[in-house]
Amino acid sequence: MGFCISCGQQHQDDIRFCRFCGNQQPGEQLLARLRQEAEQIHYMRLQAQALAQQQQQQQQQQYSQNQYNQQPRW
């Protein structure tokens, strides 16, 4: 199932015109390309999240190390 790019109503796949608003819908080639781009964006987002999490862990380790080094040694 797909959605109209104009009015947002749900419709069956492979239709050329929306039965609700009458606007032309994108062809299958365009939809395939958009799906591929969406997958690439999703993959890049996951990579960025993993990198951010790794950096956060490194910062926490550095903070813990600095706190340990700053404690007075009696």
N, C-alpha and C positions, 0 to 999 in steps of 0.2 A: 504494500500500500504506500502511496505517496501523498504529498500535500501540494496544493496549488501554490505556485510561487507568488501569486497576486493576492488571493483572498484567504489562503491558509486552510481551505476546506480539504478534507481527506478524500482521495479518489483512488481508483485502481491504477496500477502501473501501466505504462505504454499507452496512455491517452494523449492526444494531441492538443485538445482544448478542454478547459475546465467546464464541467456541466453546471456549475453554480454561477460563475462570473463570465465565462466564455473566453477568457484569455488563453493564449497559446502557451503550451508547456514546453520545457526544454526537451531536446531529443535524447536518446539513450547514450550517444557518444559523450555529450556534455555531462550527463549524470554520472557516467562511469569516471570521467576525468575529475569531477567534483568529489566523488567518493574516494578516489585515490589521493587527492590533495588532503581531504579530511583525515584519512588514515595517516598520512605523513605528518600532519600537524599534531595529531594525537600522539604519535611516536615521539616527536620532538618535545612535546609537553611532558611526557613521562621521563624523558632523558633530563630535562631541565629540573624537574622535581627531584629526581634521584641525585643530581649534582648539588642542588640546594640543600638537601638533607645531609649529604656527605660533608658539605662545607659547615653546616650547623654543628655536626658532631665534632669536627675538627676544632671549631671555635670553643665548644664546651670543654674539650680536652685541654686546650690551651689555657682557658680560664681556670680550670681545676689545677693545672700545673702551676700557674701564676699564684693562685691562692695558697698552695702548698709552699711555694718558695718564699712567700711574704710572711709566713708565720714566724714569730720569734722563736729562736732556738736557745733554750735555757741550758 
